[in-house]
Amino acid sequence: MDSVDDALLRQKHPIETTEADEGSPCTQEIARPQPRSLKLLASLVTVYSFLLIFSWTVTCILTYRPLDWHSTTPSWGMASQITCASQTLVGGTNSEATTTFSCGQRDAEKIWLDVSQLSATRRWRLAARMIASILAVLTIPFSSFIAARAAVVYAQTADTARAFSLRKMLALADRGWWNPFILMRLVLPGGWRQSGSPLLLYAFAVCALGTLNWPLQQLLVSQETIFVATELAEPTPFLEDADITGLSQVHSVMTVGDTRAAIEYASQYASQPSIWRTPESQCNTSMSWAYSCATQYLKGGTYVSNMYTLRGNSSFVSVPANSITTGIVEDHAFRFNTTVVAEGVPADAFPDTCGGSGSFSTSSVANLSELDSAYDIPDSAKGVMEFRVCAMGDSQQFPWNLTRNRQDIEEEAYIQFNAVAMSFLTNGCHTTSWTQQIRANTTAGYFMLPNYQTNNEAGPLLETFNLSSSHDPENVMISQSEGMNIHDLNNSKVLGYDYPNPTVVASPALGPLLTATIALFGPSTFFANRANSTPTLTTTSTSVDECSDPVPFSYISETTTHDNTNWRYSPLGSCASPSNTTSFNDLNAWLTQLFANYDYPETSDVFTQAAFFANKANLGRAATVQGYSRILFKDEGTSVDIFHIRPWAIALISVIVGLHVLGLAGLTVYAGYHPTWTESFDSFAMLRIGAQIAARNDAAHRLPLLGHVRSDEMGMLDGLDGFIGEDTDTRAQDVQDAGRLVLGGRGRLRRGRQYLVFRF
């Protein structure tokens, strides 16, 4: 049998009044029109929306630029980099370069920020954050307030065919759009049919959008410190850099001498500030024989020296130290990168004429036949021992072009041991001659120095040095006009202007392999001082405390010896013996352990590091050529705190803010345009509704105050109308033409019409 509640679910109850409603000595009936509050609600929503959009707009603007009203104000990106960075002066002095340097308004856009703009930025940023913090607290209460006003209108619009039960009205009165228990009930079977309504869903969407905005801003909007160009700090010169024009004025005798000195004391250069690491993504492995990128070199299970990191394309050399940064200045420095590979080739590959008069060649010859038998010389080693060196090239020709674009040169050298030498040096293990070909590929060009824009990382080698787009336009002569347009620069000229290229000096700087070979084997070197010395009966070469001659690159072999090394020679020390009688043994120990180790030659390592010192010497000399060096500038900039937001995050949050504001506007118009009998379903309004239910004979006994009871146990709530409307069947007796509002009334509240109000 159906219960009484089940029966109530299937019917609508007519309006029944009790005798208590007919009149009471404690009440007075008067007529009063229903108020509307559109102007008030619109004003409140306008202020709220303005503050919300204002704070978000300021946040977005401060992400890209200062907030002021000048059309020439640069973006943060423009203000945090200075492109008029360096100068090359031909015929002038470097001191003049410093005094004539200017980062004036050569660019079309302004790059300088003044103190007032930075102060205004700070104030706007704090204001935006303060408003955002206040609105983050007010969003839910304010949105719910507007939704509650709209809920009253929704519950009194009764002249439609839609159904609206008392239970649905209670869900709105309980502000179910933000009540987790009611929201969970909606997703249960039958929950939406019992408690759901379009307004409930609409109000939930508006409140949810407003609430979602602030966590997303906390997650996606960050604050970062950048450095910008201001009047508080100006670019200052910090280094004279080499330039291709300066290199053309360097004499080879200087660079060879510098290279020789660096090689002799290479053990003191375990840490080289001029060695730059190339990120793996920037490595150039176009040469089939080039070493792949590497950061460390392991030898014999031990990292023997930081100098072993000079491997192929993994490093390059420049005048600026690898720890520098130019701050907000974007500038380029000259660099060399040399890759060296040595491999065994047939004996007839050794050039007969060594490339002509411009090449370098030398040799060491010794007759071993007369050595005492105590030396235990193999028969195959008796005779004339010869070691030859040949470096191809032209010592009178400048190997580089006068251009700042990338350029490459290839060099070639050979070393050869005849059969007697190999047999003697390897104690009879190898009895045939051995020839090695050394090939070097050197790249010259310019790279961007570390700066704030590159996260203090060096940029890649520029393929083309475009003066108008390479962030280095200020390679100027003193007479350069302030009004010259940098986009009109002539890139066919080294300096970008119609100035004649400098004349290369006689005996110019050479390529790094040729320079390194002369520095290793040329006059006044460890090799030359011992070449062709008379063989002696001394059995070994040892290091001593007082160094008469440093041994070049002794550290390369001092930690390892291989089984096929001649037993006569111990690992090389850093110093040679002071006695001339051991010169023959000193030289042969050096040749054996660095070059004649047939299975594990160190030739590539020796020439790689020698080429590094040659490049360093060339750049160092070029940087000191008066009038042809480049003045590098740096600017630490002025710190300013800005917002950081990704473009997609700006779009996402902007859509959420826009939908939230539009949703509130819709609720406001809906709630404020119609007259209502109460401002919201507050406690007083629900008390009045309860009194109306109690006055009805058909419903009063169904809502007894008998202790704990749940609303879902009251099936009658689904059968009772939840509309508040005009009772069209009952007219006021004392107040003529006044309407009467009742629960379940189907008449719409009309604008300007008066309704009864009871006052006690």
C-alpha positions in Angstrom: 0.0 0.0 0.0 1.3 3.4 -0.9 2.2 5.7 2.0 0.7 9.1 2.4 4.0 10.7 1.3 4.0 8.6 -1.9 0.6 9.8 -2.7 1.6 13.4 -2.2 4.4 13.0 -4.7 1.9 12.4 -7.5 -0.3 15.4 -6.9 -0.3 19.1 -6.5 -2.2 20.4 -3.5 -4.7 23.2 -3.8 -4.3 26.3 -1.7 -6.3 26.0 1.5 -6.4 28.7 4.2 -7.4 28.4 7.8 -9.7 30.6 9.7 -6.8 32.3 11.4 -6.0 34.0 8.2 -9.3 35.8 8.1 -8.4 38.5 10.5 -6.6 39.1 13.8 -6.7 41.9 16.3 -2.9 41.7 16.4 -2.3 42.5 12.8 -2.9 45.3 10.4 -3.1 44.8 6.7 -1.6 47.5 4.4 -0.6 47.6 0.7 2.9 48.1 -0.4 4.6 47.8 -3.9 7.4 45.2 -4.2 10.9 46.9 -4.4 13.5 46.4 -7.2 17.2 46.9 -6.6 18.7 46.8 -10.1 20.7 50.0 -9.7 22.2 48.9 -6.4 23.1 45.5 -7.6 24.5 46.9 -10.9 26.6 49.4 -8.9 28.0 46.7 -6.7 28.8 44.3 -9.6 30.3 47.1 -11.6 32.7 48.0 -8.8 33.6 44.3 -8.2 34.1 43.6 -12.0 36.2 46.8 -12.4 38.5 45.8 -9.6 38.8 42.3 -10.9 39.5 43.3 -14.5 41.8 46.1 -13.3 44.0 43.9 -11.2 44.3 41.2 -13.9 44.9 43.8 -16.6 47.7 45.5 -14.6 49.2 42.1 -13.9 49.3 41.3 -17.7 50.7 44.7 -18.7 53.5 44.5 -16.1 54.4 41.1 -17.5 55.5 42.9 -20.7 56.2 46.5 -20.0 56.1 49.3 -17.4 52.7 50.8 -16.9 52.7 54.4 -18.0 51.2 56.4 -20.7 54.2 57.1 -22.9 54.0 55.5 -26.4 57.8 55.3 -26.5 58.2 53.3 -23.3 60.0 50.0 -24.2 59.0 46.5 -23.3 60.9 44.7 -20.6 62.6 42.7 -23.3 63.9 45.8 -25.0 64.8 47.5 -21.8 66.7 44.5 -20.5 69.2 44.4 -23.5 71.5 46.9 -25.0 72.5 46.3 -28.5 74.8 49.3 -29.1 77.6 47.4 -27.3 81.0 47.6 -28.8 83.2 49.7 -31.0 86.1 49.2 -33.4 88.1 52.3 -34.0 90.5 52.4 -37.0 93.2 55.0 -36.6 92.1 56.0 -33.1 93.0 54.9 -29.7 91.1 52.7 -27.3 90.9 55.5 -24.8 89.0 57.5 -27.4 86.7 54.6 -27.9 85.7 54.7 -24.2 85.1 58.5 -24.3 83.1 58.4 -27.5 80.9 55.4 -26.7 77.2 56.3 -26.7 74.0 54.3 -26.4 71.9 57.2 -27.5 68.6 57.0 -29.4 70.0 55.4 -32.5 67.3 52.7 -32.3 63.8 53.6 -33.2 62.6 52.5 -29.8 63.6 54.0 -26.5 65.6 51.6 -24.3 66.2 53.7 -21.2 63.9 53.6 -18.2 63.9 56.4 -15.6 63.5 56.2 -11.9 59.9 57.4 -11.9 58.9 54.6 -14.2 60.5 52.0 -12.0 58.8 53.5 -8.9 55.4 53.6 -10.7 55.9 49.9 -11.7 56.5 49.0 -8.1 53.3 50.8 -6.9 51.2 49.3 -9.7 52.5 45.8 -8.9 51.7 46.2 -5.2 48.3 47.6 -5.9 47.4 44.8 -8.3 48.5 42.2 -5.7 46.6 43.9 -2.9 43.4 44.1 -4.9 43.7 40.5 -6.0 44.2 39.4 -2.4 41.0 41.2 -1.3 38.9 39.9 -4.2 40.2 36.4 -3.6 38.4 36.5 -0.2 35.3 38.3 -1.5 34.6 36.2 -4.6 32.5 33.5 -3.1 30.5 35.6 -0.7 29.8 38.3 -3.3 28.9 35.8 -6.1 26.6 33.9 -3.7 25.0 37.2 -2.7 24.0 37.9 -6.3 22.9 34.3 -6.9 20.8 34.4 -3.7 18.9 37.5 -5.0 18.4 35.7 -8.3 17.1 32.6 -6.5 14.2 34.7 -5.1 13.2 35.8 -8.6 13.5 32.3 -9.9 11.2 31.0 -7.2 8.4 33.5 -7.9 8.2 33.4 -11.7 5.2 31.1 -11.6 3.2 31.8 -14.8 5.1 29.2 -16.7 4.5 25.5 -17.2 7.8 24.5 -15.5 7.7 22.5 -12.3 9.3 23.8 -9.2 8.8 21.9 -6.0 9.4 23.0 -2.5 12.4 20.8 -2.2 14.1 22.6 -5.2 13.2 25.9 -3.5 14.9 24.7 -0.3 18.0 23.7 -2.3 18.3 27.3 -3.5 17.5 28.7 -0.1 20.4 26.6 1.3 22.6 28.1 -1.4 23.2 24.7 -2.9 25.4 26.1 -5.6 28.2 26.1 -3.1 26.9 23.5 -0.6 28.9 20.2 -1.0 26.2 18.0 0.4 23.6 19.3 -2.0 26.0 19.2 -4.9 26.9 15.6 -4.1 23.1 14.8 -3.9 22.7 16.1 -7.4 25.0 13.5 -9.0 23.2 10.6 -7.2 20.4 8.8 -9.0 17.2 10.9 -8.9 19.1 13.8 -7.2 18.8 16.2 -10.1 15.1 15.5 -10.5 14.4 16.2 -6.9 16.7 19.2 -6.1 18.3 20.4 -9.3 17.3 23.5 -11.3 18.9 25.5 -14.1 19.5 28.5 -11.8 21.3 26.2 -9.3 23.6 25.0 -12.1 24.1 28.5 -13.5 25.0 29.9 -10.0 27.4 27.1 -9.4 29.2 27.9 -12.7 29.5 31.6 -11.9 30.9 30.9 -8.4 33.2 28.1 -9.6 34.7 30.3 -12.3 35.3 33.1 -9.8 36.9 30.7 -7.3 39.0 29.0 -9.9 40.6 32.3 -11.0 42.7 32.8 -7.9 44.3 29.4 -7.5 45.2 29.6 -11.2 46.8 33.0 -10.7 48.8 31.7 -7.8 49.9 28.7 -9.9 50.6 30.4 -13.2 51.6 33.9 -12.2 55.1 34.2 -10.8 57.3 37.1 -9.9 60.8 37.4 -11.2 63.6 39.9 -11.0 65.0 41.3 -14.2 67.7 43.9 -14.9 67.0 46.8 -17.2 68.8 49.7 -18.7 68.2 52.9 -16.6 69.7 56.2 -16.1 71.0 54.9 -12.7 73.7 52.8 -14.5 75.4 53.1 -17.8 77.4 50.6 -19.9 81.1 50.6 -19.0 84.1 49.2 -20.9 85.6 46.1 -19.2 87.8 44.4 -21.8 89.7 44.8 -25.1 88.8 41.9 -27.3 90.5 40.6 -30.4 89.1 41.3 -33.9 89.9 39.9 -37.3 91.3 43.3 -38.2 93.6 43.3 -35.2 94.8 39.7 -36.0 95.9 40.9 -39.5 98.4 43.3 -37.7 100.0 40.6 -35.5 103.5 39.2 -36.4 104.0 35.5 -36.3 107.3 35.8 -34.4 105.3 37.1 -31.5 102.7 34.5 -31.4 105.2 31.6 -31.9 107.2 32.9 -29.0 104.1 33.2 -26.8 103.0 29.7 -27.8 106.4 28.3 -27.0 106.4 29.9 -23.6 102.9 28.6 -22.8 103.8 25.1 -24.0 106.9 24.9 -21.8 105.0 25.8 -18.7 101.7 24.1 -19.7 101.6 22.2 -16.4 100.8 25.5 -14.7 97.7 25.9 -16.9 95.6 23.1 -15.4 92.7 25.6 -15.2 92.2 27.8 -18.2 89.7 30.6 -17.9 89.9 31.2 -21.7 88.6 27.6 -22.4 84.9 27.8 -23.2 82.6 24.7 -23.2 80.3 24.3 -26.2 76.9 23.0 -25.3 76.2 19.6 -27.0 73.4 21.1 -29.1 75.9 23.6 -30.6 78.6 21.1 -31.4 79.8 21.1 -35.0 80.5 17.5 -36.1 80.3 18.2 -39.8 83.8 17.0 -40.3 83.8 13.2 -40.6 87.1 13.0 -38.8 86.2 15.4 -36.0 86.0 14.3 -32.4 82.5 14.2 -31.0 81.6 16.6 -28.2 83.1 15.7 -24.9 83.4 17.4 -21.5 86.1 15.3 -19.9 88.9 13.0 -21.0 89.8 9.9 -18.9 93.3 8.6 -19.2 94.5 5.5 -17.4 91.6 5.5 -15.0 92.5 9.0 -13.7 91.6 12.5 -14.7 95.2 13.7 -15.2 94.5 17.3 -16.0 91.8 19.8 -16.8 93.7 20.5 -20.0 92.6 17.1 -21.2 89.1 18.6 -21.7 90.5 20.2 -24.9 88.9 17.6 -27.1 87.7 18.4 -30.6 84.7 20.6 -30.8 83.9 20.4 -27.1 85.8 23.6 -26.4 87.0 26.9 -27.9 89.2 29.8 -26.9 88.5 33.5 -26.6 90.0 36.5 -24.9 87.1 37.0 -22.4 87.2 34.6 -19.4 84.6 31.8 -19.4 83.2 33.2 -16.1 82.2 36.6 -17.4 78.8 38.1 -18.1 78.0 41.3 -19.9 74.8 41.8 -17.9 72.1 43.4 -20.0 74.5 44.1 -22.8 74.4 41.7 -25.8 77.8 41.6 -27.3 80.0 39.3 -29.3 83.6 38.2 -28.9 86.1 36.7 -31.3 86.8 33.0 -30.9 88.9 30.1 -32.3 88.0 26.4 -32.3 90.6 23.9 -33.5 90.0 20.2 -33.9 93.1 18.0 -34.3 93.2 14.4 -35.5 96.4 12.3 -36.0 96.5 9.0 -37.8 99.1 6.6 -39.2 99.7 6.8 -42.9 102.2 5.0 -45.3 105.8 6.3 -45.3 105.5 7.6 -48.8 102.8 10.0 -47.7 105.5 12.2 -46.0 106.0 15.1 -48.4 109.3 15.1 -50.3 109.6 18.8 -50.5 107.5 19.6 -47.4 105.2 22.0 -49.3 107.7 24.5 -50.6 109.6 27.4 -49.2 106.7 28.7 -47.0 106.3 25.4 -45.0 108.2 24.5 -41.9 110.4 21.4 -41.6 113.0 20.1 -39.3 114.6 16.8 -38.3 116.8 15.0 -35.8 119.5 12.6 -36.9 121.8 10.4 -34.8 124.1 7.4 -35.7 123.5 4.6 -33.3 126.0 2.2 -34.7 128.8 3.3 -32.4 126.9 2.9 -29.1 128.4 0.5 -26.6 127.0 -3.0 -26.6 125.9 -2.3 -23.0 123.0 -0.4 -24.5 121.6 -3.7 -25.7 120.6 -2.2 -29.0 118.7 -4.6 -31.3 120.4 -5.3 -34.6 117.5 -3.6 -36.4 118.2 -0.4 -34.6 121.8 -0.1 -35.6 122.4 2.7 -38.1 121.2 6.2 -38.6 118.2 7.1 -36.5 116.0 9.9 -38.0 112.9 11.8 -36.9 111.4 14.3 -39.3 108.7 17.0 -39.0 106.9 18.8 -41.8 104.1 21.4 -41.4 102.5 22.4 -44.7 101.6 26.1 -45.3 103.0 29.4 -46.1 104.6 31.3 -43.3 104.3 34.6 -45.4 100.6 34.3 -46.1 97.8 35.4 -43.7 95.5 32.4 -43.7 92.3 34.3 -42.8 89.9 36.5 -44.7 89.1 39.9 -43.4 85.5 39.2 -42.5 83.5 38.7 -39.4 81.5 35.9 -40.8 82.4 32.3 -39.9 85.4 31.0 -41.7 87.3 27.7 -41.6 90.9 26.7 -42.5 92.4 23.3 -42.8 96.1 22.6 -42.0 98.3 19.6 -42.3 101.5 18.4 -40.7 103.5 15.2 -40.7 105.9 13.5 -38.3 108.0 10.4 -39.3 110.3 7.9 -37.5 112.5 5.8 -39.8 112.8 2.1 -39.2 116.0 2.5 -37.1 114.4 5.1 -34.8 111.3 2.9 -34.3 113.3 -0.2 -33.5 115.6 1.7 -31.1 112.8 3.7 -29.4 110.5 0.6 -28.9 113.3 -1.7 -28.0 112.8 -3.8 -31.1 109.1 -4.1 -30.8 108.5 -2.3 -34.1 111.1 -2.4 -36.8 109.4 -0.5 -39.6 109.1 3.2 -40.1 106.1 5.1 -38.9 104.5 8.2 -40.3 101.7 10.2 -38.8 99.5 12.7 -40.5 98.2 15.5 -38.3 95.2 17.4 -39.6 93.6 20.4 -38.0 90.4 22.2 -38.8 90.1 25.7 -37.3 87.0 27.8 -37.2 87.1 31.5 -36.5 84.1 33.7 -35.8 82.1 35.5 -33.2 79.8 34.3 -30.5 77.5 36.0 -28.1 78.9 36.4 -24.6 76.9 35.2 -21.6 74.3 37.8 -20.5 71.1 37.9 -18.6 69.0 37.3 -21.7 70.8 34.0 -22.4 70.7 32.9 -18.7 74.5 33.6 -18.6 75.2 31.0 -21.3 77.4 31.6 -24.3 75.6 31.8 -27.7 76.5 29.7 -30.7 79.0 30.7 -33.4 77.5 33.2 -35.8 77.4 31.9 -39.4 76.9 35.4 -40.7 77.9 38.5 -38.8 75.0 40.8 -39.8 75.7 44.2 -38.3 72.1 45.3 -38.4 70.7 42.2 -36.7 73.5 40.5 -34.7 73.0 42.7 -31.7 76.4 44.4 -32.4 75.8 47.4 -34.5 78.2 49.9 -32.9 81.4 48.8 -34.6 82.0 52.4 -35.5 84.7 54.9 -36.4 85.1 58.0 -34.3 83.7 60.1 -37.2 80.5 58.1 -37.4 77.4 60.3 -37.5 74.9 60.0 -34.7 72.1 60.0 -37.2 73.3 57.0 -39.2 70.7 54.3 -39.6 72.2 51.0 -38.5 70.0 49.1 -41.0 72.0 50.9 -43.8 75.3 49.4 -42.7 77.4 47.9 -45.5 78.0 44.3 -44.5 80.5 43.8 -47.3 83.0 45.7 -45.2 84.6 44.4 -42.1 83.5 47.3 -40.0 80.2 47.8 -41.7 81.2 51.2 -43.3 83.0 52.2 -46.4 86.4 52.1 -44.8 89.3 50.3 -46.5 90.2 46.9 -45.0 93.6 47.1 -43.2 96.8 46.0 -44.9 98.1 42.7 -43.6 101.6 43.0 -42.1 104.6 41.1 -43.4 105.2 37.7 -41.6 101.6 37.7 -40.3 100.0 35.5 -37.7 99.8 31.9 -38.9 97.3 29.1 -38.5 97.3 27.4 -35.1 98.7 24.1 -36.4 101.6 25.7 -38.1 102.2 28.0 -35.1 102.0 25.1 -32.7 104.5 23.0 -34.8 107.0 25.7 -35.0 106.6 26.3 -31.2 107.2 22.7 -30.5 110.0 21.9 -33.0 111.3 25.3 -34.1 114.4 27.2 -32.9 115.1 27.5 -29.2 112.7 24.7 -28.3 113.2 21.6 -26.2 113.4 19.6 -29.4 115.8 21.9 -31.3 118.2 22.2 -28.3 118.6 18.4 -28.3 118.2 17.5 -32.0 121.2 15.9 -33.5 122.9 15.5 -30.1 125.6 12.8 -29.7 124.3 9.5 -28.3 125.7 8.9 -24.8 126.1 5.9 -22.5 123.9 7.4 -19.8 121.1 5.0 -19.1 118.2 7.2 -18.1 116.8 10.7 -18.0 115.5 12.0 -14.7 113.9 15.0 -13.3 115.8 17.3 -11.0 114.9 20.1 -8.5 116.6 22.8 -10.5 114.9 23.0 -13.9 117.2 24.0 -16.7 114.6 23.1 -19.4 110.9 22.3 -18.8 109.7 19.3 -20.7 106.8 20.2 -23.0 103.5 18.4 -22.1 105.3 16.0 -19.7 102.0 15.7 -17.7 100.4 13.9 -20.7 102.5 10.8 -20.2 103.8 11.1 -16.7 100.9 9.0 -15.2 101.0 6.1 -17.6 103.6 3.8 -19.3 102.8 1.1 -21.7 104.4 -2.3 -22.1 106.0 -1.4 -25.5 107.8 1.6 -24.1 111.5 1.4 -24.2 112.8 0.1 -20.8 115.6 2.7 -20.9 113.3 5.6 -20.2 111.2 6.2 -17.1 108.0 8.4 -17.4 108.9 12.0 -18.2 109.1 14.5 -15.4 108.4 18.2 -15.7 112.1 19.2 -15.9 115.0 17.9 -18.0 118.4 17.1 -16.6 120.8 20.0 -16.4 123.6 17.9 -17.9 124.2 18.2 -21.6 125.3 14.6 -21.7 121.8 13.5 -21.2 120.3 15.6 -24.0 120.1 12.6 -26.4 118.2 10.5 -23.8 115.9 13.4 -22.8 114.8 13.9 -26.4 114.3 10.2 -27.1 112.3 9.7 -23.9 110.1 12.6 -25.0 109.6 11.3 -28.5 109.0 7.8 -27.3 106.3 8.5 -24.8 104.5 11.2 -26.7 104.8 10.2 -30.4 106.4 6.8 -30.9 104.1 4.8 -28.8 102.8 2.8 -31.7 99.7 1.4 -30.0 98.8 4.4 -27.8 100.2 7.6 -29.5 99.6 10.9 -27.7 100.1 12.9 -30.9 96.5 14.1 -31.2 96.5 15.3 -27.5 99.9 17.1 -27.9 98.9 19.0 -31.0 95.4 19.7 -29.7 96.7 21.4 -26.7 99.6 23.1 -28.6 97.0 24.5 -31.0 95.0 25.8 -28.1 98.0 27.8 -26.8 98.6 29.0 -30.4 95.0 30.3 -30.6 95.3 31.9 -27.2 98.5 33.6 -28.2 97.0 34.9 -31.5 93.9 36.3 -29.8 96.0 37.8 -27.0 98.2 39.6 -29.4 95.3 40.8 -31.6 93.6 42.3 -28.5 96.5 44.6 -27.9 96.8 46.0 -31.4 96.1 49.7 -30.9 93.3 51.0 -33.0 92.1 47.6 -34.2 90.9 45.9 -31.0 87.2 45.9 -30.0 86.1 47.4 -26.8 83.6 45.2 -25.0 81.1 46.8 -22.6 79.0 45.5 -19.8 76.1 46.9 -17.8 74.8 45.1 -14.7 71.5 47.0 -15.1 69.0 48.0 -12.4 66.9 45.3 -10.9 63.1 45.4 -11.1 60.5 42.9 -10.0 57.9 42.0 -12.6 55.2 39.4 -13.2 56.0 36.4 -15.4 53.1 34.7 -17.2 53.1 32.5 -20.3 50.9 33.6 -23.1 48.6 30.6 -22.9 48.2 31.2 -19.2 47.1 34.8 -19.9 44.6 33.6 -22.4 43.2 30.9 -20.1 42.8 33.2 -17.0 41.4 36.0 -19.2 38.7 33.6 -20.5 37.8 32.6 -16.9 37.7 36.2 -15.7 35.5 37.2 -18.6 33.1 34.3 -18.2 32.8 35.0 -14.5 32.1 38.7 -15.0 29.6 38.0 -17.8 27.9 35.4 -15.6 27.6 37.9 -12.7 26.2 40.5 -15.1 23.5 38.1 -16.2 22.6 37.2 -12.6 22.5 40.9 -11.7 20.1 41.8 -14.6 17.9 38.8 -13.8 17.8 39.5 -10.1 17.5 43.3 -10.2 15.1 43.8 -13.0 12.1 41.9 -11.4 10.4 43.0 -8.2 10.7 40.5 -5.3 8.9 39.9 -2.0 12.2 39.4 -0.1 15.9 40.2 -0.7 17.0 36.6 -0.3 15.9 33.3 1.3 17.3 34.3 4.6 16.1 33.0 8.0 13.3 35.6 8.2 12.0 34.7 4.8 12.0 31.0 5.6 10.2 31.8 8.8 7.4 33.5 6.8 7.2 30.6 4.4 7.0 28.2 7.4 4.1 30.2 8.8 2.4 30.0 5.4 2.8 26.2 5.5 1.5 26.0 9.0 -1.6 28.0 8.0 -2.5 25.4 5.4 -4.8 22.5 6.5 -3.2 20.1 3.9 0.4 20.6 4.8 0.8 21.8 8.4 0.5 18.3 10.0 3.1 16.9 7.5 5.9 19.1 9.0 5.7 18.4 12.7 8.5 19.6 15.0 9.1 16.1 16.4 12.9 15.8 16.6 15.6 14.8 14.1 14.3 14.3 10.6 16.0 14.5 7.2 14.6 16.4 4.3 14.9 13.4 2.0 12.4 11.6 4.3 9.8 14.1 3.6 8.3 13.1 0.3 5.7 15.7 0.5 8.3 18.4 -0.3 8.3 17.1 -3.9 4.6 17.4 -4.1 4.3 20.9 -2.8 4.8 23.9 -5.1 7.8 25.9 -4.3 6.7 29.0 -6.1 5.9 32.2 -4.3 3.2 34.0 -6.3 0.0 35.9 -6.2 -3.2 34.2 -5.0 -5.5 35.0 -7.9 -8.5 33.4 -6.1 -8.5 35.5 -3.0 -8.7 39.3 -2.9 -8.0 41.5 0.0 -11.0 42.6 2.0 -9.7 45.7 3.7 -7.3 47.0 1.1 -8.9 47.3 -2.3 -7.0 46.2 -5.5 -4.0 44.8 -3.4 -2.6 41.4 -4.3 -2.0 38.6 -1.9 1.2 36.4 -2.0 1.0 32.8 -1.0 3.2 29.6 -1.3 2.1 27.9 -4.4 0.5 30.9 -5.9 0.6 30.9 -9.7 0.4 34.6 -10.4 3.5 36.5 -11.3 4.5 39.5 -9.2 3.7 42.5 -11.3 5.7 45.7 -11.5 4.0 48.6 -9.7 1.3 46.4 -8.2 0.7 46.6 -4.4 0.6 43.5 -2.3 -0.6 43.0 1.2 1.8 43.3 4.1 1.0 42.3 7.6 2.5 44.3 10.4 2.0 43.5 14.1 
